[in-house]
Amino acid sequence: MERDATRPTSTPDPDETRSRLASEVAEVESAIALVASGAASRITLSGLKFGEQLSRRFHAEAQASGINLEPLLWPEDVGCDLTIRRIDE
């Protein structure tokens, strides 16, 4: 059976994954800092591939800054949106 050239391979590219993860980490850190500074009361980052894992990774740090991280999971485990908001909101 020949491989269909229009279908992506099932093995993710490690460099692309590393780049995407680094980008999403920077986005979450920036959003936490923005909300903690009071410049925004809530930010929603959408289309995150690693959002659920990042919400767990940054949970304690965010809580210590008075910030709540709320992942909004997509069906079929393909990613999520992440809402960053002040706990007192």
N, CA, C and O atoms as CSV, one atom per row, in Angstrom:
chain,resi,resn,atom,element,x,y,z
A,1,MET,N,N,0.840,-1.168,0.000
A,1,MET,CA,C,0.000,0.000,0.000
A,1,MET,C,C,0.893,1.241,0.000
A,1,MET,O,O,1.843,1.319,0.779
A,2,GLU,N,N,0.598,2.197,-0.857
A,2,GLU,CA,C,1.379,3.421,-0.940
A,2,GLU,C,C,0.872,4.441,0.074
A,2,GLU,O,O,-0.311,4.484,0.411
A,3,ARG,N,N,1.796,5.246,0.539
A,3,ARG,CA,C,1.452,6.295,1.483
A,3,ARG,C,C,0.855,7.480,0.734
A,3,ARG,O,O,1.371,7.891,-0.305
A,4,ASP,N,N,-0.234,8.025,1.268
A,4,ASP,CA,C,-0.886,9.187,0.675
A,4,ASP,C,C,-0.066,10.426,1.035
A,4,ASP,O,O,0.064,10.754,2.215
A,5,ALA,N,N,0.484,11.114,0.043
A,5,ALA,CA,C,1.341,12.275,0.267
A,5,ALA,C,C,0.588,13.453,0.870
A,5,ALA,O,O,1.208,14.348,1.445
A,6,THR,N,N,-0.729,13.471,0.752
A,6,THR,CA,C,-1.503,14.587,1.290
A,6,THR,C,C,-1.816,14.420,2.768
A,6,THR,O,O,-2.212,15.385,3.422
A,7,ARG,N,N,-1.651,13.232,3.302
A,7,ARG,CA,C,-1.911,12.983,4.721
A,7,ARG,C,C,-0.642,13.199,5.530
A,7,ARG,O,O,0.427,12.729,5.141
A,8,PRO,N,N,-0.749,13.900,6.642
A,8,PRO,CA,C,0.437,14.086,7.484
A,8,PRO,C,C,0.838,12.763,8.125
A,8,PRO,O,O,0.002,11.888,8.351
A,9,THR,N,N,2.115,12.633,8.409
A,9,THR,CA,C,2.574,11.422,9.081
A,9,THR,C,C,2.099,11.447,10.524
A,9,THR,O,O,1.848,12.517,11.080
A,10,SER,N,N,1.977,10.290,11.125
A,10,SER,CA,C,1.484,10.218,12.494
A,10,SER,C,C,2.571,10.559,13.512
A,10,SER,O,O,2.262,10.809,14.677
A,11,THR,N,N,3.828,10.575,13.095
A,11,THR,CA,C,4.919,10.902,13.995
A,11,THR,C,C,5.177,12.408,13.966
A,11,THR,O,O,5.527,12.957,12.922
A,12,PRO,N,N,5.003,13.085,15.119
A,12,PRO,CA,C,5.232,14.528,15.134
A,12,PRO,C,C,6.713,14.866,14.964
A,12,PRO,O,O,7.585,14.105,15.383
A,13,ASP,N,N,6.980,15.989,14.358
A,13,ASP,CA,C,8.343,16.469,14.176
A,13,ASP,C,C,8.857,17.002,15.517
A,13,ASP,O,O,8.254,17.919,16.074
A,14,PRO,N,N,9.951,16.454,16.049
A,14,PRO,CA,C,10.442,16.886,17.364
A,14,PRO,C,C,10.800,18.375,17.410
A,14,PRO,O,O,10.542,19.031,18.419
A,15,ASP,N,N,11.380,18.913,16.356
A,15,ASP,CA,C,11.738,20.344,16.352
A,15,ASP,C,C,10.497,21.215,16.372
A,15,ASP,O,O,10.462,22.237,17.057
A,16,GLU,N,N,9.481,20.817,15.625
A,16,GLU,CA,C,8.226,21.572,15.609
A,16,GLU,C,C,7.544,21.508,16.972
A,16,GLU,O,O,7.019,22.510,17.456
A,17,THR,N,N,7.553,20.331,17.587
A,17,THR,CA,C,6.956,20.164,18.908
A,17,THR,C,C,7.684,21.014,19.943
A,17,THR,O,O,7.048,21.681,20.758
A,18,ARG,N,N,9.009,20.993,19.913
A,18,ARG,CA,C,9.819,21.778,20.848
A,18,ARG,C,C,9.546,23.276,20.679
A,18,ARG,O,O,9.410,24.002,21.664
A,19,SER,N,N,9.469,23.724,19.445
A,19,SER,CA,C,9.205,25.133,19.156
A,19,SER,C,C,7.810,25.541,19.629
A,19,SER,O,O,7.629,26.607,20.217
A,20,ARG,N,N,6.837,24.685,19.366
A,20,ARG,CA,C,5.455,24.973,19.771
A,20,ARG,C,C,5.336,25.033,21.288
A,20,ARG,O,O,4.673,25.920,21.826
A,21,LEU,N,N,5.973,24.097,21.975
A,21,LEU,CA,C,5.939,24.077,23.431
A,21,LEU,C,C,6.593,25.334,23.998
A,21,LEU,O,O,6.044,25.951,24.911
A,22,ALA,N,N,7.746,25.721,23.478
A,22,ALA,CA,C,8.434,26.925,23.952
A,22,ALA,C,C,7.566,28.165,23.742
A,22,ALA,O,O,7.506,29.039,24.608
A,23,SER,N,N,6.906,28.240,22.613
A,23,SER,CA,C,6.030,29.365,22.312
A,23,SER,C,C,4.853,29.416,23.279
A,23,SER,O,O,4.506,30.485,23.782
A,24,GLU,N,N,4.243,28.274,23.539
A,24,GLU,CA,C,3.090,28.229,24.441
A,24,GLU,C,C,3.502,28.539,25.879
A,24,GLU,O,O,2.744,29.185,26.603
A,25,VAL,N,N,4.677,28.097,26.306
A,25,VAL,CA,C,5.173,28.427,27.646
A,25,VAL,C,C,5.312,29.938,27.770
A,25,VAL,O,O,4.883,30.520,28.766
A,26,ALA,N,N,5.908,30.578,26.767
A,26,ALA,CA,C,6.091,32.032,26.789
A,26,ALA,C,C,4.744,32.761,26.809
A,26,ALA,O,O,4.596,33.765,27.505
A,27,GLU,N,N,3.766,32.263,26.051
A,27,GLU,CA,C,2.440,32.879,26.030
A,27,GLU,C,C,1.765,32.796,27.399
A,27,GLU,O,O,1.177,33.773,27.863
A,28,VAL,N,N,1.847,31.642,28.037
A,28,VAL,CA,C,1.218,31.464,29.354
A,28,VAL,C,C,1.925,32.329,30.395
A,28,VAL,O,O,1.265,32.978,31.206
A,29,GLU,N,N,3.250,32.346,30.384
A,29,GLU,CA,C,3.985,33.179,31.340
A,29,GLU,C,C,3.628,34.659,31.160
A,29,GLU,O,O,3.429,35.375,32.141
A,30,SER,N,N,3.548,35.109,29.914
A,30,SER,CA,C,3.205,36.510,29.640
A,30,SER,C,C,1.787,36.835,30.093
A,30,SER,O,O,1.539,37.903,30.653
A,31,ALA,N,N,0.859,35.916,29.849
A,31,ALA,CA,C,-0.532,36.143,30.256
A,31,ALA,C,C,-0.650,36.203,31.771
A,31,ALA,O,O,-1.378,37.041,32.303
A,32,ILE,N,N,0.052,35.330,32.468
A,32,ILE,CA,C,0.037,35.355,33.940
A,32,ILE,C,C,0.592,36.691,34.435
A,32,ILE,O,O,0.017,37.304,35.335
A,33,ALA,N,N,1.693,37.142,33.859
A,33,ALA,CA,C,2.302,38.406,34.270
A,33,ALA,C,C,1.367,39.586,33.990
A,33,ALA,O,O,1.265,40.501,34.808
A,34,LEU,N,N,0.696,39.571,32.858
A,34,LEU,CA,C,-0.208,40.659,32.494
A,34,LEU,C,C,-1.390,40.746,33.458
A,34,LEU,O,O,-1.756,41.834,33.903
A,35,VAL,N,N,-1.979,39.603,33.777
A,35,VAL,CA,C,-3.115,39.591,34.705
A,35,VAL,C,C,-2.635,39.937,36.116
A,35,VAL,O,O,-3.308,40.685,36.825
A,36,ALA,N,N,-1.496,39.410,36.529
A,36,ALA,CA,C,-0.969,39.708,37.869
A,36,ALA,C,C,-0.654,41.195,38.032
A,36,ALA,O,O,-0.770,41.737,39.131
A,37,SER,N,N,-0.255,41.852,36.944
A,37,SER,CA,C,0.074,43.280,37.008
A,37,SER,C,C,-1.166,44.166,37.117
A,37,SER,O,O,-1.067,45.340,37.473
A,38,GLY,N,N,-2.327,43.600,36.811
A,38,GLY,CA,C,-3.562,44.364,36.849
A,38,GLY,C,C,-3.908,45.017,35.518
A,38,GLY,O,O,-4.942,45.675,35.406
A,39,ALA,N,N,-3.063,44.846,34.511
A,39,ALA,CA,C,-3.321,45.430,33.195
A,39,ALA,C,C,-4.502,44.763,32.496
A,39,ALA,O,O,-5.127,45.357,31.617
A,40,ALA,N,N,-4.803,43.532,32.889
A,40,ALA,CA,C,-5.967,42.816,32.359
A,40,ALA,C,C,-6.541,41.986,33.499
A,40,ALA,O,O,-5.799,41.507,34.358
A,41,SER,N,N,-7.858,41.816,33.509
A,41,SER,CA,C,-8.461,41.004,34.563
A,41,SER,C,C,-8.619,39.547,34.128
A,41,SER,O,O,-8.750,38.646,34.956
A,42,ARG,N,N,-8.603,39.339,32.810
A,42,ARG,CA,C,-8.795,37.986,32.284
A,42,ARG,C,C,-8.223,37.924,30.876
A,42,ARG,O,O,-8.365,38.860,30.090
A,43,ILE,N,N,-7.576,36.804,30.571
A,43,ILE,CA,C,-7.060,36.556,29.224
A,43,ILE,C,C,-7.389,35.108,28.880
A,43,ILE,O,O,-7.238,34.218,29.716
A,44,THR,N,N,-7.834,34.876,27.664
A,44,THR,CA,C,-8.034,33.510,27.197
A,44,THR,C,C,-7.097,33.259,26.028
A,44,THR,O,O,-7.156,33.945,25.008
A,45,LEU,N,N,-6.237,32.273,26.190
A,45,LEU,CA,C,-5.348,31.825,25.118
A,45,LEU,C,C,-6.048,30.652,24.443
A,45,LEU,O,O,-6.431,29.691,25.110
A,46,SER,N,N,-6.214,30.722,23.152
A,46,SER,CA,C,-6.939,29.643,22.477
A,46,SER,C,C,-6.033,28.888,21.517
A,46,SER,O,O,-5.043,29.414,21.007
A,47,GLY,N,N,-6.407,27.646,21.294
A,47,GLY,CA,C,-5.687,26.808,20.345
A,47,GLY,C,C,-4.374,26.265,20.865
A,47,GLY,O,O,-3.453,26.025,20.085
A,48,LEU,N,N,-4.269,26.067,22.173
A,48,LEU,CA,C,-3.029,25.557,22.747
A,48,LEU,C,C,-2.983,24.036,22.658
A,48,LEU,O,O,-3.914,23.347,23.074
A,49,LYS,N,N,-1.910,23.538,22.121
A,49,LYS,CA,C,-1.729,22.082,22.043
A,49,LYS,C,C,-1.360,21.511,23.414
A,49,LYS,O,O,-1.748,20.393,23.755
A,50,PHE,N,N,-0.603,22.294,24.200
A,50,PHE,CA,C,-0.117,21.831,25.498
A,50,PHE,C,C,-0.777,22.573,26.668
A,50,PHE,O,O,-0.231,22.586,27.771
A,51,GLY,N,N,-1.915,23.174,26.446
A,51,GLY,CA,C,-2.566,24.000,27.457
A,51,GLY,C,C,-2.884,23.279,28.749
A,51,GLY,O,O,-2.682,23.824,29.834
A,52,GLU,N,N,-3.377,22.064,28.643
A,52,GLU,CA,C,-3.729,21.314,29.857
A,52,GLU,C,C,-2.484,21.031,30.698
A,52,GLU,O,O,-2.507,21.199,31.917
A,53,GLN,N,N,-1.407,20.604,30.054
A,53,GLN,CA,C,-0.164,20.328,30.765
A,53,GLN,C,C,0.432,21.606,31.352
A,53,GLN,O,O,0.959,21.593,32.465
A,54,LEU,N,N,0.350,22.702,30.610
A,54,LEU,CA,C,0.896,23.966,31.104
A,54,LEU,C,C,0.092,24.505,32.279
A,54,LEU,O,O,0.657,25.119,33.184
A,55,SER,N,N,-1.221,24.284,32.277
A,55,SER,CA,C,-2.024,24.742,33.414
A,55,SER,C,C,-1.612,24.001,34.688
A,55,SER,O,O,-1.607,24.589,35.769
A,56,ARG,N,N,-1.271,22.731,34.569
A,56,ARG,CA,C,-0.789,21.977,35.735
A,56,ARG,C,C,0.604,22.464,36.146
A,56,ARG,O,O,0.896,22.610,37.333
A,57,ARG,N,N,1.454,22.713,35.152
A,57,ARG,CA,C,2.836,23.142,35.419
A,57,ARG,C,C,2.877,24.498,36.140
A,57,ARG,O,O,3.680,24.679,37.056
A,58,PHE,N,N,2.034,25.439,35.747
A,58,PHE,CA,C,2.073,26.792,36.298
A,58,PHE,C,C,1.033,27.040,37.396
A,58,PHE,O,O,0.896,28.168,37.870
A,59,HIS,N,N,0.308,26.008,37.798
A,59,HIS,CA,C,-0.775,26.174,38.783
A,59,HIS,C,C,-0.295,26.820,40.083
A,59,HIS,O,O,-0.855,27.829,40.511
A,60,ALA,N,N,0.727,26.254,40.712
A,60,ALA,CA,C,1.189,26.759,42.019
A,60,ALA,C,C,1.704,28.191,41.900
A,60,ALA,O,O,1.391,29.033,42.742
A,61,GLU,N,N,2.479,28.470,40.877
A,61,GLU,CA,C,3.016,29.820,40.657
A,61,GLU,C,C,1.885,30.834,40.450
A,61,GLU,O,O,1.915,31.935,40.999
A,62,ALA,N,N,0.898,30.444,39.655
A,62,ALA,CA,C,-0.235,31.334,39.393
A,62,ALA,C,C,-1.036,31.576,40.667
A,62,ALA,O,O,-1.383,32.719,40.962
A,63,GLN,N,N,-1.335,30.528,41.427
A,63,GLN,CA,C,-2.090,30.665,42.681
A,63,GLN,C,C,-1.381,31.598,43.648
A,63,GLN,O,O,-2.028,32.399,44.322
A,64,ALA,N,N,-0.057,31.502,43.722
A,64,ALA,CA,C,0.722,32.366,44.614
A,64,ALA,C,C,0.624,33.835,44.199
A,64,ALA,O,O,0.813,34.729,45.023
A,65,SER,N,N,0.332,34.079,42.929
A,65,SER,CA,C,0.182,35.448,42.413
A,65,SER,C,C,-1.270,35.901,42.386
A,65,SER,O,O,-1.572,36.983,41.883
A,66,GLY,N,N,-2.175,35.081,42.922
A,66,GLY,CA,C,-3.597,35.432,42.928
A,66,GLY,C,C,-4.277,35.202,41.593
A,66,GLY,O,O,-5.265,35.857,41.261
A,67,ILE,N,N,-3.735,34.261,40.830
A,67,ILE,CA,C,-4.233,33.979,39.477
A,67,ILE,C,C,-4.782,32.558,39.416
A,67,ILE,O,O,-4.215,31.640,40.009
A,68,ASN,N,N,-5.878,32.384,38.704
A,68,ASN,CA,C,-6.469,31.067,38.480
A,68,ASN,C,C,-6.308,30.695,37.008
A,68,ASN,O,O,-6.552,31.519,36.126
A,69,LEU,N,N,-5.899,29.462,36.744
A,69,LEU,CA,C,-5.775,28.945,35.379
A,69,LEU,C,C,-6.891,27.940,35.146
A,69,LEU,O,O,-7.028,26.969,35.891
A,70,GLU,N,N,-7.691,28.176,34.106
A,70,GLU,CA,C,-8.832,27.303,33.822
A,70,GLU,C,C,-8.724,26.749,32.400
A,70,GLU,O,O,-9.000,27.464,31.437
A,71,PRO,N,N,-8.326,25.480,32.260
A,71,PRO,CA,C,-8.284,24.897,30.916
A,71,PRO,C,C,-9.696,24.569,30.421
A,71,PRO,O,O,-10.524,24.054,31.172
A,72,LEU,N,N,-9.950,24.871,29.173
A,72,LEU,CA,C,-11.219,24.549,28.521
A,72,LEU,C,C,-10.895,23.502,27.453
A,72,LEU,O,O,-10.464,23.831,26.348
A,73,LEU,N,N,-11.110,22.247,27.808
A,73,LEU,CA,C,-10.663,21.135,26.961
A,73,LEU,C,C,-11.483,21.001,25.690
A,73,LEU,O,O,-12.697,21.205,25.689
A,74,TRP,N,N,-10.809,20.660,24.625
A,74,TRP,CA,C,-11.457,20.379,23.345
A,74,TRP,C,C,-11.792,18.894,23.284
A,74,TRP,O,O,-11.162,18.086,23.966
A,75,PRO,N,N,-12.775,18.533,22.474
A,75,PRO,CA,C,-13.085,17.105,22.329
A,75,PRO,C,C,-11.923,16.355,21.674
A,75,PRO,O,O,-11.132,16.927,20.924
A,76,GLU,N,N,-11.847,15.098,21.973
A,76,GLU,CA,C,-10.875,14.177,21.379
A,76,GLU,C,C,-9.435,14.525,21.717
A,76,GLU,O,O,-8.523,14.138,20.986
A,77,ASP,N,N,-9.210,15.251,22.816
A,77,ASP,CA,C,-7.870,15.513,23.319
A,77,ASP,C,C,-6.931,16.110,22.263
A,77,ASP,O,O,-5.785,15.681,22.130
A,78,VAL,N,N,-7.428,17.098,21.517
A,78,VAL,CA,C,-6.599,17.710,20.470
A,78,VAL,C,C,-6.039,19.069,20.890
A,78,VAL,O,O,-5.363,19.724,20.096
A,79,GLY,N,N,-6.305,19.499,22.106
A,79,GLY,CA,C,-5.806,20.777,22.578
A,79,GLY,C,C,-6.798,21.393,23.542
A,79,GLY,O,O,-7.749,20.746,23.981
A,80,CYS,N,N,-6.558,22.661,23.864
A,80,CYS,CA,C,-7.493,23.351,24.742
A,80,CYS,C,C,-7.264,24.852,24.673
A,80,CYS,O,O,-6.260,25.330,24.144
A,81,ASP,N,N,-8.222,25.573,25.219
A,81,ASP,CA,C,-8.078,27.000,25.465
A,81,ASP,C,C,-7.725,27.118,26.945
A,81,ASP,O,O,-8.033,26.223,27.732
A,82,LEU,N,N,-7.081,28.214,27.324
A,82,LEU,CA,C,-6.705,28.397,28.711
A,82,LEU,C,C,-7.076,29.816,29.138
A,82,LEU,O,O,-6.587,30.798,28.580
A,83,THR,N,N,-7.951,29.898,30.139
A,83,THR,CA,C,-8.336,31.201,30.666
A,83,THR,C,C,-7.495,31.487,31.907
A,83,THR,O,O,-7.399,30.668,32.821
A,84,ILE,N,N,-6.894,32.663,31.911
A,84,ILE,CA,C,-6.078,33.136,33.018
A,84,ILE,C,C,-6.833,34.321,33.618
A,84,ILE,O,O,-7.082,35.309,32.927
A,85,ARG,N,N,-7.202,34.230,34.903
A,85,ARG,CA,C,-7.970,35.313,35.517
A,85,ARG,C,C,-7.577,35.476,36.972
A,85,ARG,O,O,-7.018,34.568,37.588
A,86,ARG,N,N,-7.878,36.650,37.509
A,86,ARG,CA,C,-7.618,36.908,38.930
A,86,ARG,C,C,-8.550,36.024,39.759
A,86,ARG,O,O,-9.699,35.806,39.373
A,87,ILE,N,N,-8.079,35.526,40.864
A,87,ILE,CA,C,-8.885,34.660,41.730
A,87,ILE,C,C,-10.075,35.417,42.288
A,87,ILE,O,O,-11.145,34.833,42.461
A,88,ASP,N,N,-9.916,36.706,42.577
A,88,ASP,CA,C,-11.001,37.490,43.174
A,88,ASP,C,C,-12.028,37.970,42.148
A,88,ASP,O,O,-12.968,38.672,42.520
A,89,GLU,N,N,-11.879,37.622,40.894
A,89,GLU,CA,C,-12.836,38.040,39.874
A,89,GLU,C,C,-14.076,37.201,39.922
A,89,GLU,O,O,-14.996,37.412,39.131
